[in-house]
Amino acid sequence: MIGKKATSADPTARPPLPPVAQWKEAIARYQEPSTWRAVVQIVDTLGPYAALWYLMHLSLAVSLWLALPLAALAGALLVRVFIIFHDCGHGSFFRSRLANDVAGFVAGVLTFTPYYHWRWEHALHHATAGDLDRRGTGDVWTMTVQEYLESSRWRRFAYRLARNPIVLFVLAPLFLFVIRQRIPSRDASRRERHSVWWMNLAVAGMVVAMSAWLGVVPYLVLQLVAIGVAGAAGVWLFYVQHQFEDAYWERGEDWDYTAAALRGSSFYELPRVLRWLSGNIGFHHIHHLSPRIPNYHLERCHRSARMFEEVEPLTLLGSLKSLRLHLWDEGLRRLVSFRHMRRERRRAEREAEAGSAPEPGRSEGADEARGE
């Protein structure tokens, strides 16, 4: 999204990308973790999160309904917990690898996410974001217009269902965090697979302890609300970071790392409170340039160089437009809606029919008589 926004009339109207050496120099000093910033972030995140659970405990003495809004607030804080987990997975939160692994595991328990397994899958996402030939790991299912048109009726139905907002932002997050994260990938290495089983054991221990404290049913209800809110917000953030109209997708031989970061990852301009809750992940173009930059340095890095401030922001209101974008059009080089795809297909069919029709006043028999 750097520079002038591309349009269907002029999809390549963008200024040149900054040279690799230039942006590497600009980000170099922000890749150094800060221990005190990391500690402060853990305290100001896990402290309020623990306090909310204590308040839920007190509220249950009155009514479960009184505790539900607190569970929703806890879910919002879980997004920030997940960003800590995310940075630990990149090895960027602390200087110490051991500190990253310990903090990442604890945050993984709270977010129901296996640390090493997720770290492996997320690394694949960073290596393939925006590459049409390497889709399918750690991203939102995205088909091209041509792929959709050539798919079976069942596959089209499955794709439409997967892109439905209720499925994508309500059902899918619950399935992902509660069920899918409990099962290791067949392609994962031994350590990644074992990390899933260890995390399942740790999560089970937390569930038993919290159920003993709050009661089984109240805890499960409150935890599902918190995970549901966090999952919906997290999936939405991940969605808008790469699913916007003039995003970047290229075939493998034409794929470029800098373009995938600065044009294929959004700068999601959020109000300050949402920026805090989301751990600055809206500066996603910076994060994809260098995953080694911790979240507490992302904003300062963005403000430090003109080449980054020229990146066109995606506003909160403008991001809602992405909900109607479903397919990548390789000709227009932008995401389009199902409606747009149907309209263009009908237009192409009409043009094909008009092109095959005989000219006015000229019959097929006359053509044959002329030997045409």
C-alpha positions as CSV (number, residue, x, y, z in Angstrom):
1,M,0.0,0.0,0.0
2,I,2.9,2.4,-0.5
3,G,2.2,5.5,-2.4
4,K,-0.7,6.2,-4.6
5,K,-3.5,3.7,-4.4
6,A,-3.9,1.5,-7.4
7,T,-7.2,1.6,-9.3
8,S,-8.9,-0.7,-11.8
9,A,-8.1,1.9,-14.5
10,D,-4.5,2.2,-13.5
11,P,-3.4,-0.8,-11.3
12,T,0.3,0.0,-11.5
13,A,0.2,3.7,-10.6
14,R,2.6,3.4,-7.7
15,P,6.0,5.0,-7.1
16,P,9.0,2.7,-7.0
17,L,9.8,0.7,-4.0
18,P,12.7,1.9,-1.7
19,P,16.0,0.0,-2.3
20,V,16.6,-2.9,0.0
21,A,19.8,-1.3,1.5
22,Q,17.8,1.9,2.2
23,W,15.0,0.3,4.2
24,K,17.4,-2.1,6.0
25,E,19.4,0.8,7.2
26,A,16.2,2.6,8.3
27,I,15.0,-0.3,10.5
28,A,18.4,-1.6,11.8
29,R,18.3,0.2,15.2
30,Y,14.7,-0.8,15.9
31,Q,15.5,-4.5,15.8
32,E,17.2,-4.5,19.2
33,P,14.8,-5.7,22.0
34,S,14.4,-3.7,25.1
35,T,14.2,-5.7,28.3
36,W,12.6,-3.0,30.4
37,R,9.9,-2.3,27.7
38,A,9.2,-6.0,27.5
39,V,8.8,-6.3,31.2
40,V,6.6,-3.3,31.4
41,Q,4.4,-4.7,28.6
42,I,4.1,-8.1,30.5
43,V,3.1,-6.3,33.7
44,D,0.6,-3.9,32.1
45,T,-1.0,-6.8,30.2
46,L,-1.0,-9.8,32.5
47,G,-1.7,-7.6,35.5
48,P,-5.1,-6.3,34.2
49,Y,-5.9,-9.7,32.7
50,A,-5.5,-11.4,36.1
51,A,-7.4,-8.6,37.8
52,L,-10.3,-9.1,35.4
53,W,-10.5,-12.8,36.3
54,Y,-10.5,-11.9,40.0
55,L,-13.4,-9.5,39.4
56,M,-15.2,-12.2,37.5
57,H,-14.8,-14.4,40.5
58,L,-16.4,-11.8,42.7
59,S,-19.1,-11.1,40.2
60,L,-20.2,-14.8,40.1
61,A,-21.4,-14.4,43.7
62,V,-24.0,-12.1,42.3
63,S,-24.7,-13.3,38.8
64,L,-23.0,-14.9,35.8
65,W,-24.5,-12.2,33.7
66,L,-22.5,-9.6,35.6
67,A,-19.3,-11.5,34.8
68,L,-19.9,-11.8,31.1
69,P,-18.9,-8.1,30.2
70,L,-15.7,-8.6,32.2
71,A,-15.0,-11.8,30.2
72,A,-15.4,-9.8,27.0
73,L,-12.8,-7.2,28.3
74,A,-10.5,-10.1,29.2
75,G,-10.9,-11.3,25.6
76,A,-9.8,-7.8,24.3
77,L,-6.7,-8.1,26.6
78,L,-6.0,-11.6,25.3
79,V,-5.3,-10.0,21.9
80,R,-2.4,-8.1,23.5
81,V,-1.3,-11.3,25.3
82,F,-1.2,-13.0,21.9
83,I,1.0,-10.2,20.5
84,I,3.5,-10.9,23.3
85,F,3.3,-14.6,22.3
86,H,3.8,-13.6,18.6
87,D,6.9,-11.5,19.3
88,C,8.4,-14.2,21.4
89,G,7.9,-16.6,18.5
90,H,9.9,-14.2,16.3
91,G,12.6,-14.0,19.0
92,S,12.1,-10.3,19.1
93,F,10.4,-9.6,22.5
94,F,13.4,-10.2,24.8
95,R,17.1,-10.3,24.0
96,S,17.3,-13.8,25.7
97,R,16.1,-16.7,23.7
98,L,15.2,-18.5,26.9
99,A,13.2,-15.6,28.1
100,N,11.3,-15.5,24.8
101,D,10.6,-19.2,25.0
102,V,9.4,-19.1,28.6
103,A,7.2,-16.0,28.1
104,G,6.0,-17.4,24.8
105,F,5.0,-20.7,26.4
106,V,3.1,-18.9,29.3
107,A,1.3,-16.6,26.8
108,G,0.6,-19.7,24.7
109,V,-1.2,-21.3,27.6
110,L,-3.4,-18.3,28.1
111,T,-4.2,-18.1,24.4
112,F,-4.5,-21.9,23.9
113,T,-1.8,-21.9,21.2
114,P,1.2,-24.3,21.0
115,Y,4.4,-22.2,21.0
116,Y,6.8,-24.0,18.8
117,H,4.2,-25.4,16.4
118,W,2.7,-22.0,15.8
119,R,6.1,-20.4,15.4
120,W,7.0,-22.9,12.6
121,E,3.7,-22.2,10.8
122,H,3.9,-18.5,11.2
123,A,7.5,-18.5,9.8
124,L,6.0,-20.1,6.6
125,H,3.5,-17.3,6.5
126,H,6.2,-14.6,6.5
127,A,8.1,-16.5,3.8
128,T,5.1,-16.8,1.5
129,A,2.8,-13.8,2.1
130,G,1.6,-12.5,-1.3
131,D,3.0,-15.4,-3.2
132,L,0.2,-17.0,-5.3
133,D,2.1,-20.2,-5.9
134,R,2.7,-20.8,-2.1
135,R,-0.6,-20.1,-0.5
136,G,-2.2,-22.4,2.1
137,T,-0.1,-22.1,5.3
138,G,-0.9,-19.5,8.0
139,D,-3.1,-17.4,5.7
140,V,-6.7,-16.7,4.9
141,W,-8.0,-19.0,2.1
142,T,-7.8,-16.9,-1.1
143,M,-8.7,-18.0,-4.6
144,T,-8.2,-16.2,-7.9
145,V,-11.1,-15.5,-10.1
146,Q,-10.0,-18.1,-12.6
147,E,-9.5,-20.8,-10.0
148,Y,-13.0,-20.1,-8.6
149,L,-14.6,-20.3,-12.0
150,E,-12.9,-23.6,-12.8
151,S,-13.8,-25.2,-9.4
152,S,-16.5,-27.7,-8.7
153,R,-19.8,-26.6,-7.3
154,W,-18.9,-28.1,-4.0
155,R,-15.5,-26.3,-3.8
156,R,-17.2,-23.0,-4.7
157,F,-19.8,-23.6,-1.9
158,A,-17.0,-24.4,0.6
159,Y,-15.1,-21.2,-0.4
160,R,-18.1,-19.0,0.0
161,L,-18.8,-20.5,3.3
162,A,-15.2,-20.0,4.5
163,R,-15.4,-16.3,3.4
164,N,-18.7,-15.7,5.1
165,P,-18.2,-13.2,8.0
166,I,-20.1,-15.2,10.6
167,V,-18.0,-18.3,9.8
168,L,-14.7,-16.3,9.4
169,F,-14.9,-14.1,12.5
170,V,-17.2,-16.1,14.9
171,L,-17.1,-19.8,14.2
172,A,-13.6,-20.2,12.7
173,P,-11.7,-18.5,15.6
174,L,-13.4,-20.7,18.2
175,F,-12.7,-23.8,16.1
176,L,-9.1,-22.7,15.6
177,F,-8.2,-21.9,19.2
178,V,-10.3,-24.5,21.0
179,I,-10.0,-27.5,18.6
180,R,-7.6,-27.0,15.7
181,Q,-4.6,-25.9,17.9
182,R,-4.9,-29.2,19.8
183,I,-3.9,-31.2,16.8
184,P,-0.3,-31.1,15.3
185,S,0.2,-30.8,11.5
186,R,1.5,-33.9,9.8
187,D,4.2,-31.8,8.2
188,A,5.6,-30.6,11.5
189,S,8.9,-31.8,12.9
190,R,9.1,-33.8,16.1
191,R,9.7,-30.8,18.4
192,E,6.7,-28.9,16.9
193,R,4.4,-31.9,17.3
194,H,5.6,-32.5,20.9
195,S,5.0,-28.8,21.6
196,V,1.3,-29.4,20.8
197,W,1.0,-32.2,23.3
198,W,2.8,-30.3,26.0
199,M,0.6,-27.3,25.5
200,N,-2.5,-29.5,25.6
201,L,-1.3,-30.8,29.0
202,A,-0.7,-27.3,30.3
203,V,-4.0,-26.0,29.0
204,A,-5.8,-28.9,30.6
205,G,-4.1,-28.1,33.9
206,M,-5.2,-24.5,33.6
207,V,-8.8,-25.5,32.8
208,V,-8.9,-27.9,35.8
209,A,-7.5,-25.3,38.2
210,M,-9.8,-22.5,37.0
211,S,-12.8,-24.8,37.1
212,A,-12.0,-25.7,40.7
213,W,-11.8,-22.0,41.5
214,L,-14.8,-20.7,39.6
215,G,-16.9,-23.7,39.0
216,V,-16.9,-25.8,35.8
217,V,-19.8,-24.3,33.9
218,P,-19.1,-20.6,34.9
219,Y,-15.4,-21.0,33.9
220,L,-16.1,-22.7,30.6
221,V,-18.7,-20.0,29.7
222,L,-16.4,-17.1,30.7
223,Q,-13.4,-18.7,29.0
224,L,-15.3,-19.3,25.7
225,V,-16.5,-15.7,25.7
226,A,-13.0,-14.4,26.3
227,I,-11.5,-16.7,23.6
228,G,-14.4,-15.8,21.2
229,V,-13.8,-12.1,21.6
230,A,-10.0,-12.5,21.3
231,G,-10.3,-14.9,18.3
232,A,-12.7,-12.7,16.4
233,A,-10.5,-9.6,16.9
234,G,-7.4,-11.5,16.1
235,V,-8.7,-13.0,12.9
236,W,-10.1,-9.7,11.8
237,L,-6.7,-8.0,12.4
238,F,-5.0,-10.8,10.4
239,Y,-7.6,-10.6,7.7
240,V,-7.3,-6.8,7.0
241,Q,-3.5,-7.0,7.1
242,H,-3.5,-8.8,3.8
243,Q,-7.1,-8.7,2.4
244,F,-7.5,-5.2,1.0
245,E,-8.4,-4.1,-2.5
246,D,-5.0,-3.1,-3.8
247,A,-3.1,-5.8,-1.9
248,Y,-0.1,-7.6,-3.4
249,W,-0.2,-11.0,-4.9
250,E,2.3,-12.3,-7.5
251,R,3.3,-15.6,-9.0
252,G,6.5,-17.1,-7.5
253,E,8.9,-16.0,-10.2
254,D,7.7,-12.4,-9.9
255,W,7.3,-12.3,-6.1
256,D,9.4,-9.6,-4.3
257,Y,10.0,-9.5,-0.5
258,T,9.9,-5.7,-0.3
259,A,6.8,-5.4,-2.3
260,A,5.0,-8.1,-0.3
261,A,5.8,-6.2,2.9
262,L,5.1,-2.6,1.8
263,R,2.3,-3.2,-0.7
264,G,0.9,-6.5,0.5
265,S,0.7,-5.8,4.3
266,S,-1.5,-3.0,5.5
267,F,-0.8,0.0,7.7
268,Y,-4.0,-0.2,9.8
269,E,-4.4,3.2,11.4
270,L,-6.3,2.5,14.6
271,P,-7.4,4.7,17.5
272,R,-4.8,4.8,20.3
273,V,-6.7,2.5,22.7
274,L,-7.1,-0.2,19.9
275,R,-3.5,0.3,18.9
276,W,-2.5,-0.5,22.5
277,L,-4.8,-3.5,22.8
278,S,-3.5,-4.9,19.4
279,G,0.2,-4.3,20.3
280,N,0.8,-2.0,17.4
281,I,0.3,-4.9,14.9
282,G,-1.5,-2.4,12.7
283,F,2.0,-1.3,11.6
284,H,2.1,-4.6,9.7
285,H,4.1,-3.3,6.8
286,I,7.0,-2.7,9.2
287,H,6.5,-6.0,10.8
288,H,6.7,-7.8,7.5
289,L,9.8,-5.9,6.5
290,S,11.5,-7.2,9.6
291,P,9.8,-9.6,12.1
292,R,12.8,-8.9,14.4
293,I,11.3,-5.6,15.3
294,P,9.4,-6.0,18.6
295,N,5.9,-4.6,18.7
296,Y,6.9,-1.8,21.1
297,H,9.3,-0.4,18.5
298,L,7.0,-0.6,15.4
299,E,5.4,2.8,15.6
300,R,8.6,4.6,16.2
301,C,10.2,2.8,13.3
302,H,7.3,3.8,11.1
303,R,7.6,7.4,12.1
304,S,11.4,7.5,11.6
305,A,11.5,7.4,7.8
306,R,9.6,9.2,5.1
307,M,9.5,6.1,3.0
308,F,7.3,4.4,5.6
309,E,5.1,7.4,6.4
310,E,4.2,7.6,2.7
311,V,2.5,4.2,3.0
312,E,-1.2,4.8,2.6
313,P,-3.1,4.0,5.8
314,L,-6.1,1.7,6.0
315,T,-8.6,3.4,8.2
316,L,-11.0,1.6,10.6
317,L,-14.0,2.7,8.5
318,G,-12.3,1.9,5.2
319,S,-11.3,-1.5,6.4
320,L,-14.9,-2.6,6.5
321,K,-14.9,-2.5,2.7
322,S,-12.7,-5.6,2.7
323,L,-15.6,-7.7,3.9
324,R,-17.0,-7.6,0.3
325,L,-13.7,-8.6,-1.3
326,H,-13.3,-12.3,-2.0
327,L,-11.3,-13.2,-5.1
328,W,-7.9,-12.1,-6.5
329,D,-8.3,-10.9,-10.1
330,E,-4.9,-11.5,-11.8
331,G,-5.8,-9.2,-14.7
332,L,-6.9,-6.2,-12.6
333,R,-4.3,-7.0,-9.9
334,R,-6.7,-6.4,-7.1
335,L,-9.2,-8.2,-4.9
336,V,-12.8,-8.2,-6.2
337,S,-16.2,-9.2,-5.0
338,F,-18.3,-12.2,-6.1
339,R,-20.7,-9.7,-7.6
340,H,-17.9,-8.1,-9.6
341,M,-16.8,-11.5,-10.8
342,R,-20.3,-12.5,-11.9
343,R,-20.8,-9.2,-13.7
344,E,-17.5,-9.5,-15.6
345,R,-18.3,-13.1,-16.5
346,R,-21.6,-12.1,-18.0
347,R,-20.0,-9.3,-19.9
348,A,-17.4,-11.7,-21.3
349,E,-20.1,-14.2,-22.3
350,R,-22.1,-11.5,-24.1
351,E,-19.0,-10.3,-26.0
352,A,-18.2,-13.9,-27.0
353,E,-21.7,-14.4,-28.3
354,A,-21.6,-11.1,-30.2
355,G,-18.2,-12.0,-31.7
356,S,-19.5,-15.4,-33.0
357,A,-22.7,-14.1,-34.4
358,P,-22.9,-13.6,-38.3
359,E,-22.6,-10.0,-39.6
360,P,-26.0,-8.3,-40.4
361,G,-27.2,-9.2,-43.9
362,R,-24.7,-12.1,-44.1
363,S,-25.8,-15.7,-43.7
364,E,-23.7,-18.8,-43.0
365,G,-24.9,-20.2,-46.4
366,A,-23.5,-17.1,-48.2
367,D,-20.1,-17.7,-46.4
368,E,-20.1,-21.3,-47.6
369,A,-20.9,-20.3,-51.1
370,R,-17.9,-18.0,-51.1
371,G,-15.7,-20.8,-49.7
372,E,-15.2,-19.0,-46.4
